[in-house]
């Protein structure tokens, strides 16, 4: 998982992505559906492109 490989906690990734701290656990557990806007925010937090992030899946 990219988040763990980067050493980010769920809370830190949420902060870097400008998302609520409860959002990342919901995504990871499959309880939330995300929009492309949210996926793009997460990609920016990792300093990669949206395409690169989607290839990680």
PDBQT receptor file of N, H, CA, C and O in Angstrom, charges set to zero:
ATOM      1  N   UNK A   1       0.855  -1.181   0.000  1.00  0.00    +0.000 N 
ATOM      2  CA  UNK A   1       0.000   0.000   0.000  1.00  0.00    +0.000 C 
ATOM      3  C   UNK A   1       0.896   1.237   0.000  1.00  0.00    +0.000 C 
ATOM      4  O   UNK A   1       1.831   1.336   0.794  1.00  0.00    +0.000 OA
ATOM      5  N   UNK A   2       0.608   2.157  -0.876  1.00  0.00    +0.000 N 
ATOM      6  H   UNK A   2      -0.152   2.077  -1.521  1.00  0.00    +0.000 HD
ATOM      7  CA  UNK A   2       1.429   3.350  -1.057  1.00  0.00    +0.000 C 
ATOM      8  C   UNK A   2       1.504   4.186   0.214  1.00  0.00    +0.000 C 
ATOM      9  O   UNK A   2       2.570   4.702   0.550  1.00  0.00    +0.000 OA
ATOM     10  N   UNK A   3       0.402   4.324   0.915  1.00  0.00    +0.000 N 
ATOM     11  H   UNK A   3      -0.463   3.904   0.642  1.00  0.00    +0.000 HD
ATOM     12  CA  UNK A   3       0.394   5.138   2.142  1.00  0.00    +0.000 C 
ATOM     13  C   UNK A   3       1.420   4.609   3.136  1.00  0.00    +0.000 C 
ATOM     14  O   UNK A   3       2.188   5.378   3.714  1.00  0.00    +0.000 OA
ATOM     15  N   UNK A   4       1.428   3.313   3.330  1.00  0.00    +0.000 N 
ATOM     16  H   UNK A   4       0.804   2.688   2.860  1.00  0.00    +0.000 HD
ATOM     17  CA  UNK A   4       2.343   2.708   4.291  1.00  0.00    +0.000 C 
ATOM     18  C   UNK A   4       3.782   2.800   3.779  1.00  0.00    +0.000 C 
ATOM     19  O   UNK A   4       4.698   3.090   4.549  1.00  0.00    +0.000 OA
ATOM     20  N   UNK A   5       3.978   2.556   2.495  1.00  0.00    +0.000 N 
ATOM     21  H   UNK A   5       3.233   2.321   1.870  1.00  0.00    +0.000 HD
ATOM     22  CA  UNK A   5       5.317   2.654   1.905  1.00  0.00    +0.000 C 
ATOM     23  C   UNK A   5       5.909   4.049   2.077  1.00  0.00    +0.000 C 
ATOM     24  O   UNK A   5       7.118   4.202   2.253  1.00  0.00    +0.000 OA
ATOM     25  N   UNK A   6       5.052   5.058   2.024  1.00  0.00    +0.000 N 
ATOM     26  H   UNK A   6       4.070   4.934   1.881  1.00  0.00    +0.000 HD
ATOM     27  CA  UNK A   6       5.499   6.446   2.202  1.00  0.00    +0.000 C 
ATOM     28  C   UNK A   6       5.649   6.829   3.678  1.00  0.00    +0.000 C 
ATOM     29  O   UNK A   6       6.182   7.890   4.004  1.00  0.00    +0.000 OA
ATOM     30  N   UNK A   7       5.172   5.954   4.559  1.00  0.00    +0.000 N 
ATOM     31  H   UNK A   7       4.739   5.092   4.295  1.00  0.00    +0.000 HD
ATOM     32  CA  UNK A   7       5.283   6.228   5.991  1.00  0.00    +0.000 C 
ATOM     33  C   UNK A   7       4.230   7.186   6.524  1.00  0.00    +0.000 C 
ATOM     34  O   UNK A   7       4.419   7.802   7.573  1.00  0.00    +0.000 OA
ATOM     35  N   UNK A   8       3.119   7.312   5.803  1.00  0.00    +0.000 N 
ATOM     36  H   UNK A   8       2.966   6.812   4.951  1.00  0.00    +0.000 HD
ATOM     37  CA  UNK A   8       2.044   8.214   6.226  1.00  0.00    +0.000 C 
ATOM     38  C   UNK A   8       1.019   7.459   7.069  1.00  0.00    +0.000 C 
ATOM     39  O   UNK A   8       0.624   6.341   6.737  1.00  0.00    +0.000 OA
ATOM     40  N   UNK A   9       0.604   8.080   8.145  1.00  0.00    +0.000 N 
ATOM     41  H   UNK A   9       0.925   8.988   8.414  1.00  0.00    +0.000 HD
ATOM     42  CA  UNK A   9      -0.554   7.558   8.882  1.00  0.00    +0.000 C 
ATOM     43  C   UNK A   9      -1.798   7.958   8.095  1.00  0.00    +0.000 C 
ATOM     44  O   UNK A   9      -1.732   8.801   7.200  1.00  0.00    +0.000 OA
ATOM     45  N   UNK A  10      -2.912   7.357   8.430  1.00  0.00    +0.000 N 
ATOM     46  H   UNK A  10      -2.965   6.673   9.157  1.00  0.00    +0.000 HD
ATOM     47  CA  UNK A  10      -4.169   7.743   7.771  1.00  0.00    +0.000 C 
ATOM     48  C   UNK A  10      -4.468   9.207   8.042  1.00  0.00    +0.000 C 
ATOM     49  O   UNK A  10      -4.929   9.927   7.157  1.00  0.00    +0.000 OA
ATOM     50  N   UNK A  11      -4.208   9.643   9.255  1.00  0.00    +0.000 N 
ATOM     51  H   UNK A  11      -3.834   9.058   9.975  1.00  0.00    +0.000 HD
ATOM     52  CA  UNK A  11      -4.467  11.041   9.620  1.00  0.00    +0.000 C 
ATOM     53  C   UNK A  11      -3.563  11.991   8.832  1.00  0.00    +0.000 C 
ATOM     54  O   UNK A  11      -4.018  13.034   8.363  1.00  0.00    +0.000 OA
ATOM     55  N   UNK A  12      -2.291  11.636   8.686  1.00  0.00    +0.000 N 
ATOM     56  H   UNK A  12      -1.920  10.789   9.068  1.00  0.00    +0.000 HD
ATOM     57  CA  UNK A  12      -1.351  12.490   7.944  1.00  0.00    +0.000 C 
ATOM     58  C   UNK A  12      -1.754  12.579   6.470  1.00  0.00    +0.000 C 
ATOM     59  O   UNK A  12      -1.720  13.660   5.882  1.00  0.00    +0.000 OA
ATOM     60  N   UNK A  13      -2.134  11.454   5.875  1.00  0.00    +0.000 N 
ATOM     61  H   UNK A  13      -2.162  10.575   6.352  1.00  0.00    +0.000 HD
ATOM     62  CA  UNK A  13      -2.562  11.488   4.479  1.00  0.00    +0.000 C 
ATOM     63  C   UNK A  13      -3.813  12.345   4.317  1.00  0.00    +0.000 C 
ATOM     64  O   UNK A  13      -3.931  13.098   3.350  1.00  0.00    +0.000 OA
ATOM     65  N   UNK A  14      -4.735  12.234   5.249  1.00  0.00    +0.000 N 
ATOM     66  H   UNK A  14      -4.639  11.622   6.034  1.00  0.00    +0.000 HD
ATOM     67  CA  UNK A  14      -5.940  13.066   5.190  1.00  0.00    +0.000 C 
ATOM     68  C   UNK A  14      -5.571  14.546   5.265  1.00  0.00    +0.000 C 
ATOM     69  O   UNK A  14      -6.120  15.368   4.531  1.00  0.00    +0.000 OA
ATOM     70  N   UNK A  15      -4.649  14.872   6.146  1.00  0.00    +0.000 N 
ATOM     71  H   UNK A  15      -4.203  14.204   6.742  1.00  0.00    +0.000 HD
ATOM     72  CA  UNK A  15      -4.212  16.264   6.291  1.00  0.00    +0.000 C 
ATOM     73  C   UNK A  15      -3.566  16.763   4.996  1.00  0.00    +0.000 C 
ATOM     74  O   UNK A  15      -3.894  17.849   4.518  1.00  0.00    +0.000 OA
ATOM     75  N   UNK A  16      -2.657  15.981   4.432  1.00  0.00    +0.000 N 
ATOM     76  H   UNK A  16      -2.391  15.099   4.820  1.00  0.00    +0.000 HD
ATOM     77  CA  UNK A  16      -1.980  16.377   3.199  1.00  0.00    +0.000 C 
ATOM     78  C   UNK A  16      -2.941  16.460   2.015  1.00  0.00    +0.000 C 
ATOM     79  O   UNK A  16      -2.706  17.215   1.071  1.00  0.00    +0.000 OA
ATOM     80  N   UNK A  17      -4.015  15.691   2.067  1.00  0.00    +0.000 N 
ATOM     81  H   UNK A  17      -4.206  15.078   2.834  1.00  0.00    +0.000 HD
ATOM     82  CA  UNK A  17      -5.008  15.660   0.986  1.00  0.00    +0.000 C 
ATOM     83  C   UNK A  17      -6.123  16.674   1.187  1.00  0.00    +0.000 C 
ATOM     84  O   UNK A  17      -6.996  16.818   0.332  1.00  0.00    +0.000 OA
ATOM     85  N   UNK A  18      -6.097  17.374   2.311  1.00  0.00    +0.000 N 
ATOM     86  H   UNK A  18      -5.388  17.258   3.006  1.00  0.00    +0.000 HD
ATOM     87  CA  UNK A  18      -7.148  18.330   2.660  1.00  0.00    +0.000 C 
ATOM     88  C   UNK A  18      -8.508  17.628   2.751  1.00  0.00    +0.000 C 
ATOM     89  O   UNK A  18      -9.517  18.111   2.237  1.00  0.00    +0.000 OA
ATOM     90  N   UNK A  19      -8.498  16.462   3.429  1.00  0.00    +0.000 N 
ATOM     91  H   UNK A  19      -7.678  16.070   3.847  1.00  0.00    +0.000 HD
ATOM     92  CA  UNK A  19      -9.719  15.686   3.640  1.00  0.00    +0.000 C 
ATOM     93  C   UNK A  19      -9.935  15.520   5.140  1.00  0.00    +0.000 C 
ATOM     94  O   UNK A  19      -9.001  15.668   5.929  1.00  0.00    +0.000 OA
ATOM     95  N   UNK A  20     -11.156  15.217   5.524  1.00  0.00    +0.000 N 
ATOM     96  H   UNK A  20     -11.915  15.098   4.883  1.00  0.00    +0.000 HD
ATOM     97  CA  UNK A  20     -11.453  14.944   6.925  1.00  0.00    +0.000 C 
ATOM     98  C   UNK A  20     -10.668  13.713   7.368  1.00  0.00    +0.000 C 
ATOM     99  O   UNK A  20     -10.497  12.778   6.585  1.00  0.00    +0.000 OA
ATOM    100  N   UNK A  21     -10.197  13.698   8.588  1.00  0.00    +0.000 N 
ATOM    101  H   UNK A  21     -10.335  14.457   9.225  1.00  0.00    +0.000 HD
ATOM    102  CA  UNK A  21      -9.347  12.603   9.073  1.00  0.00    +0.000 C 
ATOM    103  C   UNK A  21     -10.053  11.255   9.093  1.00  0.00    +0.000 C 
ATOM    104  O   UNK A  21      -9.394  10.217   9.134  1.00  0.00    +0.000 OA
ATOM    105  N   UNK A  22     -11.381  11.253   9.064  1.00  0.00    +0.000 N 
ATOM    106  H   UNK A  22     -11.917  12.097   9.031  1.00  0.00    +0.000 HD
ATOM    107  CA  UNK A  22     -12.123   9.985   9.058  1.00  0.00    +0.000 C 
ATOM    108  C   UNK A  22     -12.342   9.447   7.641  1.00  0.00    +0.000 C 
ATOM    109  O   UNK A  22     -12.853   8.340   7.471  1.00  0.00    +0.000 OA
ATOM    110  N   UNK A  23     -11.963  10.217   6.638  1.00  0.00    +0.000 N 
ATOM    111  H   UNK A  23     -11.548  11.116   6.776  1.00  0.00    +0.000 HD
ATOM    112  CA  UNK A  23     -12.242   9.843   5.255  1.00  0.00    +0.000 C 
ATOM    113  C   UNK A  23     -11.329   8.731   4.743  1.00  0.00    +0.000 C 
ATOM    114  O   UNK A  23     -11.793   7.808   4.074  1.00  0.00    +0.000 OA
ATOM    115  N   UNK A  24     -10.048   8.812   5.048  1.00  0.00    +0.000 N 
ATOM    116  H   UNK A  24      -9.670   9.562   5.591  1.00  0.00    +0.000 HD
ATOM    117  CA  UNK A  24      -9.079   7.822   4.548  1.00  0.00    +0.000 C 
ATOM    118  C   UNK A  24      -9.392   6.412   5.048  1.00  0.00    +0.000 C 
ATOM    119  O   UNK A  24      -9.375   5.476   4.249  1.00  0.00    +0.000 OA
ATOM    120  N   UNK A  25      -9.678   6.225   6.340  1.00  0.00    +0.000 N 
ATOM    121  H   UNK A  25      -9.692   6.986   6.989  1.00  0.00    +0.000 HD
ATOM    122  CA  UNK A  25     -10.043   4.858   6.773  1.00  0.00    +0.000 C 
ATOM    123  C   UNK A  25     -11.271   4.313   6.040  1.00  0.00    +0.000 C 
ATOM    124  O   UNK A  25     -11.341   3.119   5.751  1.00  0.00    +0.000 OA
ATOM    125  N   UNK A  26     -12.224   5.175   5.742  1.00  0.00    +0.000 N 
ATOM    126  H   UNK A  26     -12.167   6.146   5.977  1.00  0.00    +0.000 HD
ATOM    127  CA  UNK A  26     -13.414   4.751   5.002  1.00  0.00    +0.000 C 
ATOM    128  C   UNK A  26     -13.084   4.318   3.591  1.00  0.00    +0.000 C 
ATOM    129  O   UNK A  26     -13.668   3.363   3.078  1.00  0.00    +0.000 OA
ATOM    130  N   UNK A  27     -12.152   5.012   2.959  1.00  0.00    +0.000 N 
ATOM    131  H   UNK A  27     -11.678   5.788   3.376  1.00  0.00    +0.000 HD
ATOM    132  CA  UNK A  27     -11.720   4.640   1.612  1.00  0.00    +0.000 C 
ATOM    133  C   UNK A  27     -11.008   3.290   1.658  1.00  0.00    +0.000 C 
ATOM    134  O   UNK A  27     -11.301   2.393   0.867  1.00  0.00    +0.000 OA
ATOM    135  N   UNK A  28     -10.078   3.162   2.587  1.00  0.00    +0.000 N 
ATOM    136  H   UNK A  28      -9.840   3.891   3.229  1.00  0.00    +0.000 HD
ATOM    137  CA  UNK A  28      -9.273   1.937   2.665  1.00  0.00    +0.000 C 
ATOM    138  C   UNK A  28     -10.109   0.706   3.008  1.00  0.00    +0.000 C 
ATOM    139  O   UNK A  28      -9.789  -0.403   2.580  1.00  0.00    +0.000 OA
ATOM    140  N   UNK A  29     -11.161   0.897   3.766  1.00  0.00    +0.000 N 
ATOM    141  H   UNK A  29     -11.421   1.798   4.113  1.00  0.00    +0.000 HD
ATOM    142  CA  UNK A  29     -12.006  -0.247   4.133  1.00  0.00    +0.000 C 
ATOM    143  C   UNK A  29     -13.077  -0.538   3.087  1.00  0.00    +0.000 C 
ATOM    144  O   UNK A  29     -13.827  -1.505   3.216  1.00  0.00    +0.000 OA
ATOM    145  N   UNK A  30     -13.150   0.297   2.049  1.00  0.00    +0.000 N 
ATOM    146  H   UNK A  30     -12.540   1.083   1.944  1.00  0.00    +0.000 HD
ATOM    147  CA  UNK A  30     -14.129   0.086   0.991  1.00  0.00    +0.000 C 
ATOM    148  C   UNK A  30     -15.526   0.564   1.340  1.00  0.00    +0.000 C 
ATOM    149  O   UNK A  30     -16.492   0.223   0.657  1.00  0.00    +0.000 OA
ATOM    150  N   UNK A  31     -15.636   1.354   2.401  1.00  0.00    +0.000 N 
ATOM    151  H   UNK A  31     -14.852   1.631   2.956  1.00  0.00    +0.000 HD
ATOM    152  CA  UNK A  31     -16.949   1.856   2.827  1.00  0.00    +0.000 C 
ATOM    153  C   UNK A  31     -17.326   3.165   2.151  1.00  0.00    +0.000 C 
ATOM    154  O   UNK A  31     -18.474   3.603   2.233  1.00  0.00    +0.000 OA
ATOM    155  N   UNK A  32     -16.371   3.784   1.489  1.00  0.00    +0.000 N 
ATOM    156  H   UNK A  32     -15.439   3.428   1.422  1.00  0.00    +0.000 HD
ATOM    157  CA  UNK A  32     -16.638   5.046   0.804  1.00  0.00    +0.000 C 
ATOM    158  C   UNK A  32     -16.317   4.913  -0.679  1.00  0.00    +0.000 C 
ATOM    159  O   UNK A  32     -15.340   4.276  -1.072  1.00  0.00    +0.000 OA
ATOM    160  N   UNK A  33     -17.150   5.520  -1.472  1.00  0.00    +0.000 N 
ATOM    161  H   UNK A  33     -17.944   6.038  -1.153  1.00  0.00    +0.000 HD
ATOM    162  CA  UNK A  33     -16.862   5.681  -2.894  1.00  0.00    +0.000 C 
ATOM    163  C   UNK A  33     -16.267   7.068  -3.054  1.00  0.00    +0.000 C 
ATOM    164  O   UNK A  33     -16.752   8.030  -2.458  1.00  0.00    +0.000 OA
ATOM    165  N   UNK A  34     -15.230   7.173  -3.847  1.00  0.00    +0.000 N 
ATOM    166  H   UNK A  34     -14.836   6.392  -4.331  1.00  0.00    +0.000 HD
ATOM    167  CA  UNK A  34     -14.559   8.456  -3.973  1.00  0.00    +0.000 C 
ATOM    168  C   UNK A  34     -14.730   9.022  -5.372  1.00  0.00    +0.000 C 
ATOM    169  O   UNK A  34     -14.852   8.285  -6.350  1.00  0.00    +0.000 OA
ATOM    170  N   UNK A  35     -14.736  10.319  -5.445  1.00  0.00    +0.000 N 
ATOM    171  H   UNK A  35     -14.637  10.918  -4.650  1.00  0.00    +0.000 HD
ATOM    172  CA  UNK A  35     -14.814  11.009  -6.732  1.00  0.00    +0.000 C 
ATOM    173  C   UNK A  35     -13.401  11.199  -7.275  1.00  0.00    +0.000 C 
ATOM    174  O   UNK A  35     -12.418  11.024  -6.556  1.00  0.00    +0.000 OA
ATOM    175  N   UNK A  36     -13.318  11.554  -8.535  1.00  0.00    +0.000 N 
ATOM    176  H   UNK A  36     -14.118  11.697  -9.118  1.00  0.00    +0.000 HD
ATOM    177  CA  UNK A  36     -12.012  11.845  -9.117  1.00  0.00    +0.000 C 
ATOM    178  C   UNK A  36     -11.349  13.039  -8.452  1.00  0.00    +0.000 C 
ATOM    179  O   UNK A  36     -10.122  13.113  -8.390  1.00  0.00    +0.000 OA
ATOM    180  N   UNK A  37     -12.134  13.956  -7.964  1.00  0.00    +0.000 N 
ATOM    181  H   UNK A  37     -13.131  13.896  -8.014  1.00  0.00    +0.000 HD
ATOM    182  CA  UNK A  37     -11.591  15.122  -7.258  1.00  0.00    +0.000 C 
ATOM    183  C   UNK A  37     -10.826  14.652  -6.020  1.00  0.00    +0.000 C 
ATOM    184  O   UNK A  37      -9.720  15.122  -5.753  1.00  0.00    +0.000 OA
ATOM    185  N   UNK A  38     -11.412  13.736  -5.275  1.00  0.00    +0.000 N 
ATOM    186  H   UNK A  38     -12.311  13.354  -5.492  1.00  0.00    +0.000 HD
ATOM    187  CA  UNK A  38     -10.764  13.209  -4.074  1.00  0.00    +0.000 C 
ATOM    188  C   UNK A  38      -9.521  12.404  -4.446  1.00  0.00    +0.000 C 
ATOM    189  O   UNK A  38      -8.485  12.530  -3.794  1.00  0.00    +0.000 OA
ATOM    190  N   UNK A  39      -9.615  11.591  -5.472  1.00  0.00    +0.000 N 
ATOM    191  H   UNK A  39     -10.457  11.488  -6.001  1.00  0.00    +0.000 HD
ATOM    192  CA  UNK A  39      -8.459  10.796  -5.907  1.00  0.00    +0.000 C 
ATOM    193  C   UNK A  39      -7.321  11.728  -6.328  1.00  0.00    +0.000 C 
ATOM    194  O   UNK A  39      -6.155  11.454  -6.044  1.00  0.00    +0.000 OA
ATOM    195  N   UNK A  40      -7.654  12.810  -6.992  1.00  0.00    +0.000 N 
ATOM    196  H   UNK A  40      -8.601  13.033  -7.222  1.00  0.00    +0.000 HD
ATOM    197  CA  UNK A  40      -6.634  13.770  -7.399  1.00  0.00    +0.000 C 
ATOM    198  C   UNK A  40      -5.984  14.425  -6.183  1.00  0.00    +0.000 C 
ATOM    199  O   UNK A  40      -4.772  14.642  -6.179  1.00  0.00    +0.000 OA
ATOM    200  N   UNK A  41      -6.761  14.743  -5.160  1.00  0.00    +0.000 N 
ATOM    201  H   UNK A  41      -7.745  14.567  -5.163  1.00  0.00    +0.000 HD
ATOM    202  CA  UNK A  41      -6.200  15.315  -3.929  1.00  0.00    +0.000 C 
ATOM    203  C   UNK A  41      -5.210  14.346  -3.285  1.00  0.00    +0.000 C 
ATOM    204  O   UNK A  41      -4.157  14.751  -2.792  1.00  0.00    +0.000 OA
ATOM    205  N   UNK A  42      -5.560  13.076  -3.297  1.00  0.00    +0.000 N 
ATOM    206  H   UNK A  42      -6.415  12.747  -3.698  1.00  0.00    +0.000 HD
ATOM    207  CA  UNK A  42      -4.685  12.063  -2.713  1.00  0.00    +0.000 C 
ATOM    208  C   UNK A  42      -3.407  11.932  -3.545  1.00  0.00    +0.000 C 
ATOM    209  O   UNK A  42      -2.315  11.817  -2.989  1.00  0.00    +0.000 OA
ATOM    210  N   UNK A  43      -3.538  11.950  -4.853  1.00  0.00    +0.000 N 
ATOM    211  H   UNK A  43      -4.425  12.043  -5.305  1.00  0.00    +0.000 HD
ATOM    212  CA  UNK A  43      -2.357  11.886  -5.721  1.00  0.00    +0.000 C 
ATOM    213  C   UNK A  43      -1.424  13.060  -5.439  1.00  0.00    +0.000 C 
ATOM    214  O   UNK A  43      -0.209  12.880  -5.352  1.00  0.00    +0.000 OA
ATOM    215  N   UNK A  44      -1.977  14.243  -5.297  1.00  0.00    +0.000 N 
ATOM    216  H   UNK A  44      -2.964  14.389  -5.368  1.00  0.00    +0.000 HD
ATOM    217  CA  UNK A  44      -1.161  15.424  -5.004  1.00  0.00    +0.000 C 
ATOM    218  C   UNK A  44      -0.457  15.284  -3.661  1.00  0.00    +0.000 C 
ATOM    219  O   UNK A  44       0.681  15.727  -3.511  1.00  0.00    +0.000 OA
ATOM    220  N   UNK A  45      -1.116  14.677  -2.691  1.00  0.00    +0.000 N 
ATOM    221  H   UNK A  45      -2.041  14.317  -2.812  1.00  0.00    +0.000 HD
ATOM    222  CA  UNK A  45      -0.500  14.460  -1.383  1.00  0.00    +0.000 C 
ATOM    223  C   UNK A  45       0.727  13.565  -1.502  1.00  0.00    +0.000 C 
ATOM    224  O   UNK A  45       1.694  13.731  -0.758  1.00  0.00    +0.000 OA
ATOM    225  N   UNK A  46       0.691  12.619  -2.433  1.00  0.00    +0.000 N 
ATOM    226  H   UNK A  46      -0.095  12.484  -3.037  1.00  0.00    +0.000 HD
ATOM    227  CA  UNK A  46       1.826  11.729  -2.675  1.00  0.00    +0.000 C 
ATOM    228  C   UNK A  46       2.828  12.325  -3.661  1.00  0.00    +0.000 C 
ATOM    229  O   UNK A  46       3.875  11.734  -3.926  1.00  0.00    +0.000 OA
ATOM    230  N   UNK A  47       2.498  13.506  -4.206  1.00  0.00    +0.000 N 
ATOM    231  H   UNK A  47       1.648  13.986  -3.991  1.00  0.00    +0.000 HD
ATOM    232  CA  UNK A  47       3.347  14.187  -5.188  1.00  0.00    +0.000 C 
ATOM    233  C   UNK A  47       3.536  13.338  -6.454  1.00  0.00    +0.000 C 
ATOM    234  O   UNK A  47       4.630  13.249  -7.011  1.00  0.00    +0.000 OA
ATOM    235  N   UNK A  48       2.435  12.722  -6.881  1.00  0.00    +0.000 N 
ATOM    236  H   UNK A  48       1.547  12.794  -6.428  1.00  0.00    +0.000 HD
ATOM    237  CA  UNK A  48       2.429  11.953  -8.120  1.00  0.00    +0.000 C 
ATOM    238  C   UNK A  48       1.210  12.368  -8.942  1.00  0.00    +0.000 C 
ATOM    239  O   UNK A  48       0.313  13.049  -8.444  1.00  0.00    +0.000 OA
ATOM    240  N   UNK A  49       1.193  11.954 -10.191  1.00  0.00    +0.000 N 
ATOM    241  H   UNK A  49       1.921  11.401 -10.595  1.00  0.00    +0.000 HD
ATOM    242  CA  UNK A  49       0.049  12.297 -11.035  1.00  0.00    +0.000 C 
ATOM    243  C   UNK A  49      -1.117  11.354 -10.732  1.00  0.00    +0.000 C 
ATOM    244  O   UNK A  49      -0.950  10.299 -10.121  1.00  0.00    +0.000 OA
ATOM    245  N   UNK A  50      -2.270  11.761 -11.168  1.00  0.00    +0.000 N 
ATOM    246  H   UNK A  50      -2.405  12.619 -11.665  1.00  0.00    +0.000 HD
ATOM    247  CA  UNK A  50      -3.465  10.932 -11.016  1.00  0.00    +0.000 C 
ATOM    248  C   UNK A  50      -3.259   9.601 -11.719  1.00  0.00    +0.000 C 
ATOM    249  O   UNK A  50      -3.635   8.554 -11.192  1.00  0.00    +0.000 OA
ATOM    250  N   UNK A  51      -2.673   9.634 -12.891  1.00  0.00    +0.000 N 
ATOM    251  H   UNK A  51      -2.368  10.485 -13.319  1.00  0.00    +0.000 HD
ATOM    252  CA  UNK A  51      -2.397   8.419 -13.653  1.00  0.00    +0.000 C 
ATOM    253  C   UNK A  51      -1.469   7.483 -12.889  1.00  0.00    +0.000 C 
ATOM    254  O   UNK A  51      -1.708   6.276 -12.850  1.00  0.00    +0.000 OA
ATOM    255  N   UNK A  52      -0.431   8.013 -12.290  1.00  0.00    +0.000 N 
ATOM    256  H   UNK A  52      -0.238   8.994 -12.322  1.00  0.00    +0.000 HD
ATOM    257  CA  UNK A  52       0.497   7.195 -11.507  1.00  0.00    +0.000 C 
ATOM    258  C   UNK A  52      -0.211   6.546 -10.324  1.00  0.00    +0.000 C 
ATOM    259  O   UNK A  52       0.019   5.375 -10.023  1.00  0.00    +0.000 OA
ATOM    260  N   UNK A  53      -1.064   7.301  -9.662  1.00  0.00    +0.000 N 
ATOM    261  H   UNK A  53      -1.251   8.252  -9.907  1.00  0.00    +0.000 HD
ATOM    262  CA  UNK A  53      -1.801   6.753  -8.519  1.00  0.00    +0.000 C 
ATOM    263  C   UNK A  53      -2.723   5.628  -8.966  1.00  0.00    +0.000 C 
ATOM    264  O   UNK A  53      -2.790   4.583  -8.319  1.00  0.00    +0.000 OA
ATOM    265  N   UNK A  54      -3.421   5.832 -10.049  1.00  0.00    +0.000 N 
ATOM    266  H   UNK A  54      -3.366   6.681 -10.575  1.00  0.00    +0.000 HD
ATOM    267  CA  UNK A  54      -4.336   4.795 -10.532  1.00  0.00    +0.000 C 
ATOM    268  C   UNK A  54      -3.579   3.541 -10.954  1.00  0.00    +0.000 C 
ATOM    269  O   UNK A  54      -4.103   2.433 -10.833  1.00  0.00    +0.000 OA
ATOM    270  N   UNK A  55      -2.379   3.698 -11.439  1.00  0.00    +0.000 N 
ATOM    271  H   UNK A  55      -1.953   4.598 -11.537  1.00  0.00    +0.000 HD
ATOM    272  CA  UNK A  55      -1.562   2.527 -11.801  1.00  0.00    +0.000 C 
ATOM    273  C   UNK A  55      -1.102   1.757 -10.572  1.00  0.00    +0.000 C 
ATOM    274  O   UNK A  55      -0.764   0.577 -10.672  1.00  0.00    +0.000 OA
ATOM    275  N   UNK A  56      -1.085   2.411  -9.412  1.00  0.00    +0.000 N 
ATOM    276  H   UNK A  56      -1.359   3.369  -9.331  1.00  0.00    +0.000 HD
ATOM    277  CA  UNK A  56      -0.700   1.756  -8.157  1.00  0.00    +0.000 C 
ATOM    278  C   UNK A  56      -1.787   0.818  -7.670  1.00  0.00    +0.000 C 
ATOM    279  O   UNK A  56      -1.515  -0.090  -6.884  1.00  0.00    +0.000 OA
ATOM    280  N   UNK A  57      -3.018   1.024  -8.125  1.00  0.00    +0.000 N 
ATOM    281  H   UNK A  57      -3.239   1.762  -8.763  1.00  0.00    +0.000 HD
ATOM    282  CA  UNK A  57      -4.132   0.220  -7.621  1.00  0.00    +0.000 C 
ATOM    283  C   UNK A  57      -4.087  -1.156  -8.120  1.00  0.00    +0.000 C 
ATOM    284  O   UNK A  57      -4.956  -1.962  -7.788  1.00  0.00    +0.000 OA
TER     285      UNK A  57
